[in-house]
Amino acid sequence: MAVKVIYRGKELDIEIEGKSIRVDELLRKLDLSPSHSIVIKGDTILNEKDRVKDGETVRVVNAISGGA
């Protein structure tokens, strides 16, 4: 089973065990920090405890902040 992840312009198929995976677990598989990454499914921003199901597609965006 797999989830499709779009990250930095690339499509990645991430293998998962079972029918779904929590967002924080998915980010760990990508070696990304939940505090510095945003996961989006459709038009919805997901939180760390949300689940992504087998066959779904999500986008991962790095959160960037800056100042003057």
C-alpha positions as CSV (number, residue, x, y, z in Angstrom):
1,M,0.0,0.0,0.0
2,A,1.2,3.5,-0.7
3,V,0.6,7.2,-0.4
4,K,1.6,9.6,-3.2
5,V,3.5,12.6,-1.8
6,I,4.3,15.7,-3.9
7,Y,7.4,17.4,-2.4
8,R,9.7,20.0,-4.0
9,G,8.2,19.3,-7.4
10,K,8.7,15.5,-7.3
11,E,6.1,12.8,-6.9
12,L,7.1,10.1,-4.4
13,D,5.3,6.9,-3.6
14,I,5.7,6.2,0.1
15,E,5.0,2.6,1.2
16,I,2.8,2.3,4.3
17,E,1.7,-0.5,6.5
18,G,-2.1,-1.0,6.7
19,K,-4.7,1.2,5.2
20,S,-3.6,4.6,6.5
21,I,-0.7,6.5,8.2
22,R,-0.7,9.5,10.6
23,V,0.7,12.7,9.2
24,D,3.6,12.8,11.7
25,E,4.6,9.3,10.8
26,L,4.5,10.1,7.1
27,L,6.8,13.1,7.7
28,R,9.2,10.9,9.7
29,K,9.4,8.5,6.7
30,L,10.4,11.6,4.6
31,D,13.0,12.7,7.3
32,L,11.0,15.9,7.8
33,S,10.1,17.7,11.0
34,P,6.3,18.1,11.7
35,S,7.1,21.6,13.2
36,H,8.7,22.7,9.9
37,S,6.5,21.0,7.3
38,I,2.9,21.5,6.2
39,V,0.9,18.6,4.7
40,I,-2.0,19.5,2.4
41,K,-4.7,17.2,1.1
42,G,-6.8,18.9,-1.6
43,D,-7.4,22.3,-0.1
44,T,-7.1,21.2,3.5
45,I,-4.1,21.6,5.8
46,L,-3.7,18.5,7.9
47,N,-2.5,18.4,11.5
48,E,0.0,15.8,12.9
49,K,-2.7,13.4,14.1
50,D,-4.7,13.4,10.8
51,R,-4.5,10.2,8.7
52,V,-3.7,9.8,5.1
53,K,-5.3,6.7,3.4
54,D,-3.8,4.3,1.0
55,G,-4.0,5.7,-2.6
56,E,-4.4,9.3,-1.5
57,T,-2.2,12.2,-2.7
58,V,-0.8,14.9,-0.4
59,R,1.5,17.9,-0.9
60,V,4.3,18.7,1.6
61,V,5.5,22.2,1.9
62,N,8.3,23.5,4.1
63,A,7.3,26.2,6.5
64,I,9.7,29.2,6.1
65,S,9.7,32.3,8.3
66,G,11.8,35.3,8.2
67,G,12.0,38.8,9.5
68,A,13.2,42.3,8.6
